[in-house]
Amino acid sequence: MIPVIAPLRGRLDAIKPFKSGWRFPNRCGDVLDLDNFAPRIIKPLLKKAGLPWYGWQAYCRGLASNLKALGIDDMVIQRVLRHSDVSTTQRNYIHIRDEKMHDAMLQLAHV
């Protein structure tokens, strides 16, 4: 079970869960197909805003990197992304921002 932030919790509570757990329903009441959802909904909205779509993996990389920047432990990030091994999360999903590396080197210079 992955805990969710309060604004999302309210929306999830309004959705009736499937027997196998929380799923987002499509118009027919079946499980939403994210591969269909992206080109139909996400891509047109991003295009309208003048932003590119990089795919679901990019979304996960952004989530992992932002959680890391907030100081969240790598093993917690691994569990949020549901990877079986923390090294997969660290190697492929967590990217340290350049400004963080710059700040780290400045701190080291003052030790």
For each residue, the residues with C-beta under 8 A, 3 or more apart:
1:
2: 79 80 82
3:
4: 8 9 12
5: 8 9
6: 9 10
7: 10 11
8: 4 5 11 12
9: 4 5 6 12 13
10: 6 7 13 14
11: 7 8 14 15
12: 4 8 9 15 22
13: 9 10
14: 10 11
15: 11 12 22 24 25
16: 25
17: 21 22 23
18: 21 22 23 25 31
19:
20: 23
21: 17 18
22: 12 15 17 18
23: 17 18 20 31 32
24: 15 31 32
25: 15 16 18 28 29 30 31 32
26: 29 30 31 32 33
27:
28: 25
29: 25 26
30: 25 26
31: 18 23 24 25 26
32: 23 24 25 26 36 37
33: 26 36 37
34: 37 38 56
35: 38 39
36: 32 33 39 40
37: 32 33 34 40 41 42
38: 34 35 41 42 43 53 55 56
39: 35 36 42 43
40: 36 37 43 44
41: 37 38 44 45
42: 37 38 39 45 46 53
43: 38 39 40 46 47 53
44: 40 41 47 48
45: 41 42 48 49
46: 42 43 49 51 52 53
47: 43 44 50 51 53
48: 44 45
49: 45 46
50: 47
51: 46 47
52: 46
53: 38 42 43 46 47
54: 57 58 59
55: 38 58 59
56: 34 38 59 60
57: 54 60 61
58: 54 55 61 62
59: 54 55 56 62 63
60: 56 57 63 64 81 93
61: 57 58 64 65 92 93 94 95
62: 58 59 65 66
63: 59 60 66 67 80 81
64: 60 61 67 68 77 80 81 89 93 94 95
65: 61 62 68 69 93 94 95 96 97
66: 62 63 69 70
67: 63 64 70 72 76 77 80
68: 64 65 71 72 74 77 94 96
69: 65 66 97 100
70: 66 67
71: 68
72: 67 68 76 77
73: 76 77
74: 68 77 78 86 89 90 94
75: 78 79 86
76: 67 72 73 79 80
77: 64 67 68 72 73 74 80 81 89 93 94
78: 74 75 81 83 85 86 88 89
79: 2 75 76 82
80: 2 63 64 67 76 77
81: 60 63 64 77 78 89 93
82: 2 79
83: 78 86 88 89 93
84: 88
85: 78 88 89
86: 74 75 78 83 89 90
87: 90 91
88: 78 83 84 85 91 92 93
89: 64 74 77 78 81 83 85 86 92 93 94
90: 74 86 87 93 94
91: 87 88
92: 61 88 89
93: 60 61 64 65 77 81 83 88 89 90
94: 61 64 65 68 74 77 89 90
95: 61 64 65
96: 65 68 100 101
97: 65 69 100 101
98: 101 102
99: 102 103
100: 69 96 97 103 104
101: 96 97 98 104 105
102: 98 99 105 106
103: 99 100 106 107
104: 100 101 107 108
105: 101 102 108 109
106: 102 103 109 110
107: 103 104 110 111
108: 104 105 111
109: 105 106
110: 106 107
111: 107 108
